[in-house]
Amino acid sequence: MKSGTDWQQVTRLVSVIFVLWSALSLRGEARELVDQSGYRVALVERPLRIVTTAPSLAEVAGDLLVDGLDRIVGVSEHTTFPPSLTKRTSVGPFFKLNLERILALKPDLILATKDGNSREEIRQLRELNLPVVVVSTSSLGEVSRSMELIGEALGVPDRGKRMSGQLNAGLDAFRKRASNRKNNPSILIQIGMDPLVVAGGNSFVSDAVSVLGVKNIYQAAEQPYPRPSLEDAVMKSPDVILIVAMSSNVHELQSSEGKKWLAFNRVSAVKEKRIYVLPGDRILRPSLGLLEGLASVERTLFP
């Protein structure tokens, strides 16, 4: 990336080019949309060159577009759903986007996330007059709203509302089953291994798992994903330890991370042999696939 005066010159030049290109290629009437960061975004009626900057955004957009996946021209690394999007141009990992590659794709819509993408990179994209719609997914309510917003941005608002309704109906079904259970175990949701990273109260992951009736031992943490000491986690003695695998090698993590906890035999989850490892792609992504992930957690905790 260029910086200082060079970056400003590039910004001005590309802005002019993009405005001219947009004027020539405007598809339908222009419209405005206020995203979840409070930013007012000017969009074409039916975006045909869409870039998604996080795997969850590609998944939601892909599900909403159904047979229009060719409209998605760029995705972030580790995008796996829908499978056909793995062949799209990569714009880098969600935490460090390749801005030049995004510019080269000439997008008429960029979907970004407040909870993963760099604020500075979003600002730079907006300085280039690129249409960036930012969603927020720090709670289940925000996840639901993000689906509606993405539907609006894509020009398919009814599909976005239906997806949001599906999510909320599924969550209500989990809550109903949880209300009939007598035992509500406490749980540690482990996401990072070294150092220890857990799901805190201000995260949609903790919010989602709570619909199963379990109690996150770090619910009171202000950070969405705090890094407590191992001693603190042991002292809290959760009834269940759920290790969410960031990679696909669940068995390897069960062997390595699961065994690490065995040294702390005074922890309730260790004594009761309730240490579980589950794949993370369905649990850690704020998409409709979250219902599938919660079903897996429910089957594991309440067989």
Order of alpha helices (4+ residues) and beta strands (2+ residues): alpha-beta-beta-beta-alpha-beta-beta-alpha-beta-alpha-beta-alpha-alpha-beta-beta-alpha-beta-alpha-beta-alpha-alpha-beta-alpha
